Amino acid sequence: MKTFEFKSEKQAFYIAEAYKTLRTNITFCGDDVKVIAVTSCMPNDGKSELSWNVALNMAEAGKKVLLLDADLRKSVHVRRLGIKEDIMFGLSHFLSGQADINDVFYQSSFPNLYTIFAGSVPPNPAELLGNKRFEALLKVMRNSFDYIIIDTPPLGSVIDSAIVSSFCDGAILVISQGRISYKFAREVKAQLEKSNCRILGVILNKVDIREKGGYYKSYGYGKKYGYGYGKKYGYGYGYGYGYEYGSSSNQTKKSEKE
């Protein structure tokens, strides 16, 4: 089995506590919830970082965890984790029959945490994720891991997440504060429900804690957002829901009243 080292950054207290709370909430969903898809409404909502940290926190609690990177269109994990090892094969290679499971399976330097990276960008990501090879992979992995956390593309951009969720026990939707309207979030939620996957909850990400003050502000943290990241990246595919850029908090409140 291949191994990889990753850079571990120390998190601020309130960020670490947020992830611990999320980990606890997931465990209380029941022992029948093992395979969990993580998606978002739009790119840059922080769902990839959240997926990784949820998997890491689960492993820290003694669970055997697999992070499966199913964002075949625009994966960021190798770059964000600062991995120096040569990742030759990933999920796209396995699903297309170019590699077997031993070629794409990696053990991290942290105990109990394993990963299958996305691999090369294929021309047909939705079709690959919907084939029997992906379903068979999850069935095998269920017997080997306590949790499988699957990072998927934004459902507000492409349909991949709904396809993946149809094979999962639950899904988590990530939304950034003040970026989209209530109507758009509701449309994405409705699309996720069509996959017949249980929605475990919605995570409000990138909350500006300077607006609220309160308990955590007394610790003197200067970081603007609760957690997440700010680098923009795009998805060059034209299907899925249209973006509603520039939606302000006032727009969101107005939509909620409608």
C-alpha positions as CSV (number, residue, x, y, z in Angstrom):
1,M,0.0,0.0,0.0
2,K,1.3,3.5,-0.9
3,T,1.7,6.1,1.8
4,F,1.8,9.9,1.7
5,E,2.8,12.7,4.1
6,F,0.7,15.8,4.5
7,K,1.2,19.2,6.1
8,S,-0.9,19.6,9.3
9,E,-1.7,23.1,10.2
10,K,-2.7,24.0,13.8
11,Q,-6.3,25.3,13.9
12,A,-7.6,28.1,16.0
13,F,-9.6,27.0,19.0
14,Y,-13.0,27.9,17.7
15,I,-12.3,26.1,14.4
16,A,-11.2,22.9,16.1
17,E,-14.3,23.0,18.3
18,A,-16.5,23.4,15.3
19,Y,-15.1,20.3,13.7
20,K,-15.4,18.3,16.9
21,T,-19.1,19.4,17.2
22,L,-19.7,18.3,13.6
23,R,-18.0,15.0,14.2
24,T,-20.2,14.4,17.3
25,N,-23.3,15.3,15.4
26,I,-22.4,12.8,12.6
27,T,-21.8,10.0,15.1
28,F,-25.3,10.6,16.6
29,C,-26.9,10.1,13.2
30,G,-26.6,6.4,13.8
31,D,-24.2,3.5,13.1
32,D,-26.0,2.9,9.8
33,V,-24.6,6.2,8.4
34,K,-21.1,5.2,7.2
35,V,-20.8,6.6,3.7
36,I,-21.3,10.4,3.6
37,A,-21.2,12.7,0.6
38,V,-20.1,16.3,1.1
39,T,-21.3,18.9,-1.5
40,S,-22.0,22.6,-1.7
41,C,-24.1,25.0,-3.7
42,M,-21.3,26.8,-5.4
43,P,-17.5,26.6,-5.9
44,N,-15.4,28.2,-3.2
45,D,-17.8,27.2,-0.4
46,G,-15.0,25.3,1.4
47,K,-16.5,21.8,1.0
48,S,-13.1,20.1,0.2
49,E,-11.4,21.5,3.3
50,L,-14.4,20.6,5.4
51,S,-14.3,17.0,3.9
52,W,-10.7,16.6,4.8
53,N,-11.0,17.9,8.3
54,V,-14.1,15.8,9.1
55,A,-12.2,12.7,8.0
56,L,-9.1,13.8,10.0
57,N,-11.3,14.4,13.1
58,M,-13.0,11.1,12.8
59,A,-9.5,9.4,12.5
60,E,-8.4,11.3,15.6
61,A,-11.3,9.8,17.5
62,G,-10.0,6.3,16.7
63,K,-12.3,5.6,13.7
64,K,-10.9,4.0,10.5
65,V,-11.7,6.5,7.8
66,L,-11.4,6.7,4.0
67,L,-11.5,10.1,2.3
68,L,-12.7,9.5,-1.2
69,D,-12.1,12.4,-3.6
70,A,-14.9,12.2,-6.1
71,D,-14.5,15.8,-7.4
72,L,-13.2,14.5,-10.7
73,R,-13.5,17.9,-12.4
74,K,-11.5,20.2,-10.1
75,S,-9.8,18.4,-7.2
76,V,-7.7,20.4,-4.8
77,H,-6.6,17.9,-2.2
78,V,-3.1,17.1,-3.4
79,R,-2.2,20.8,-3.8
80,R,-3.8,21.9,-0.5
81,L,-2.3,19.1,1.5
82,G,1.2,19.9,0.2
83,I,1.7,16.3,-0.9
84,K,5.2,15.8,-2.4
85,E,4.8,12.1,-3.4
86,D,3.9,11.4,-7.0
87,I,0.2,10.5,-7.2
88,M,0.1,8.7,-10.5
89,F,-3.3,7.1,-10.2
90,G,-6.6,8.1,-8.7
91,L,-10.4,7.4,-8.7
92,S,-10.8,8.4,-12.4
93,H,-8.2,5.8,-13.4
94,F,-9.9,3.1,-11.4
95,L,-13.4,3.8,-12.7
96,S,-12.2,3.8,-16.3
97,G,-10.4,0.5,-15.8
98,Q,-6.9,1.9,-16.1
99,A,-5.9,0.9,-12.6
100,D,-7.0,-1.5,-9.9
101,I,-7.7,-0.7,-6.3
102,N,-4.1,-1.3,-5.1
103,D,-2.9,1.4,-7.5
104,V,-5.2,4.1,-6.1
105,F,-5.3,3.3,-2.4
106,Y,-3.1,5.5,-0.1
107,Q,-2.5,5.5,3.6
108,S,-1.7,8.9,5.2
109,S,1.0,9.5,7.8
110,F,-1.9,9.9,10.3
111,P,-3.1,6.6,11.8
112,N,-6.5,5.3,10.6
113,L,-6.8,7.8,7.7
114,Y,-6.7,6.6,4.1
115,T,-7.4,8.4,0.8
116,I,-8.3,7.7,-2.8
117,F,-7.4,10.8,-4.7
118,A,-9.4,12.0,-7.8
119,G,-6.8,11.3,-10.5
120,S,-6.7,12.9,-13.9
121,V,-9.6,14.9,-15.1
122,P,-11.7,12.7,-17.4
123,P,-14.0,13.8,-20.2
124,N,-17.0,12.0,-18.7
125,P,-17.0,12.4,-14.9
126,A,-20.7,12.0,-14.3
127,E,-20.8,8.8,-16.4
128,L,-17.9,7.3,-14.5
129,L,-19.4,8.1,-11.1
130,G,-22.7,6.5,-12.2
131,N,-21.2,3.2,-13.3
132,K,-21.3,-0.1,-11.5
133,R,-17.5,0.0,-10.8
134,F,-18.1,3.0,-8.4
135,E,-21.0,1.3,-6.6
136,A,-18.9,-1.9,-6.2
137,L,-16.0,0.1,-4.8
138,L,-18.2,1.5,-2.1
139,K,-19.7,-1.9,-1.2
140,V,-16.2,-3.3,-0.7
141,M,-15.0,-0.3,1.3
142,R,-18.0,-0.4,3.6
143,N,-16.6,-3.6,5.1
144,S,-13.2,-2.1,5.7
145,F,-13.9,1.3,7.2
146,D,-16.0,2.9,9.9
147,Y,-16.6,6.0,7.8
148,I,-16.2,6.9,4.1
149,I,-16.2,10.7,3.5
150,I,-16.8,11.6,-0.1
151,D,-15.8,15.0,-1.4
152,T,-18.0,15.8,-4.4
153,P,-18.4,18.8,-6.8
154,P,-20.8,21.7,-6.1
155,L,-24.3,20.5,-6.8
156,G,-25.3,24.0,-7.9
157,S,-22.9,23.6,-10.8
158,V,-22.9,20.0,-11.9
159,I,-25.0,16.9,-11.3
160,D,-22.2,14.6,-10.1
161,S,-23.0,15.0,-6.4
162,A,-26.6,13.8,-6.8
163,I,-25.2,10.7,-8.6
164,V,-22.7,10.0,-5.9
165,S,-25.3,10.6,-3.1
166,S,-27.6,7.9,-4.5
167,F,-25.0,5.4,-3.3
168,C,-24.5,7.0,0.1
169,D,-26.1,6.8,3.5
170,G,-26.2,10.6,4.0
171,A,-25.2,13.9,2.6
172,I,-24.0,17.2,4.0
173,L,-24.6,20.5,2.2
174,V,-22.1,23.3,2.7
175,I,-23.3,26.9,2.2
176,S,-21.2,30.1,2.5
177,Q,-22.6,33.0,4.5
178,G,-24.3,35.7,2.3
179,R,-23.3,34.2,-1.1
180,I,-26.6,32.9,-2.5
181,S,-30.3,33.4,-2.2
182,Y,-32.6,31.3,-0.1
183,K,-34.4,30.3,-3.3
184,F,-31.2,28.9,-4.9
185,A,-30.2,27.0,-1.7
186,R,-33.7,25.5,-1.7
187,E,-33.3,24.4,-5.4
188,V,-30.0,22.7,-4.7
189,K,-31.5,20.9,-1.6
190,A,-34.4,19.7,-3.8
191,Q,-32.0,18.3,-6.3
192,L,-30.1,16.5,-3.6
193,E,-33.4,15.0,-2.3
194,K,-34.1,13.5,-5.7
195,S,-31.1,11.2,-5.2
196,N,-33.1,9.6,-2.3
197,C,-30.2,10.2,0.0
198,R,-30.8,11.3,3.6
199,I,-29.7,14.9,4.1
200,L,-27.8,14.9,7.4
201,G,-27.7,18.7,7.7
202,V,-26.5,22.0,6.2
203,I,-23.3,23.7,7.3
204,L,-23.0,27.5,7.2
205,N,-19.4,28.1,6.3
206,K,-17.2,31.3,6.2
207,V,-19.2,33.0,8.9
208,D,-17.7,36.4,9.7
209,I,-17.2,36.2,13.5
210,R,-16.2,39.9,13.7
211,E,-19.9,40.8,13.0
212,K,-21.1,38.8,16.0
213,G,-18.4,39.2,18.6
214,G,-19.3,37.1,21.7
215,Y,-17.6,34.1,23.2
216,Y,-14.9,33.3,20.7
217,K,-13.9,36.9,20.1
218,S,-12.5,37.1,23.6
219,Y,-9.8,34.7,22.5
220,G,-8.4,37.4,20.2
221,Y,-8.5,35.5,16.9
222,G,-8.0,37.8,14.0
223,K,-9.1,35.4,11.2
224,K,-12.2,36.7,9.4
225,Y,-13.9,33.4,8.6
226,G,-14.8,30.5,10.9
227,Y,-13.3,28.1,8.5
228,G,-13.0,27.5,4.8
229,Y,-10.7,29.1,2.2
230,G,-10.8,32.0,-0.2
231,K,-9.2,30.9,-3.4
232,K,-11.6,30.9,-6.4
233,Y,-11.8,28.1,-8.8
234,G,-14.4,27.3,-11.5
235,Y,-16.2,24.4,-13.1
236,G,-16.2,24.6,-16.9
237,Y,-19.4,22.7,-17.5
238,G,-22.6,24.3,-18.5
239,Y,-25.3,22.1,-16.9
240,G,-26.8,22.3,-13.5
241,Y,-28.3,25.3,-11.8
242,G,-27.4,28.8,-12.8
243,Y,-25.3,30.9,-10.4
244,E,-26.8,33.7,-8.4
245,Y,-23.7,35.7,-7.8
246,G,-23.9,38.9,-5.7
247,S,-26.7,37.7,-3.5
248,S,-26.5,39.8,-0.4
249,S,-27.8,39.0,3.1
250,N,-30.7,41.4,2.5
251,Q,-31.6,39.4,-0.6
252,T,-31.5,36.2,1.3
253,K,-33.8,37.6,4.0
254,K,-36.2,38.9,1.4
255,S,-36.4,35.5,-0.2
256,E,-37.1,33.9,3.1
257,K,-40.2,36.1,3.5
258,E,-41.6,35.1,0.2
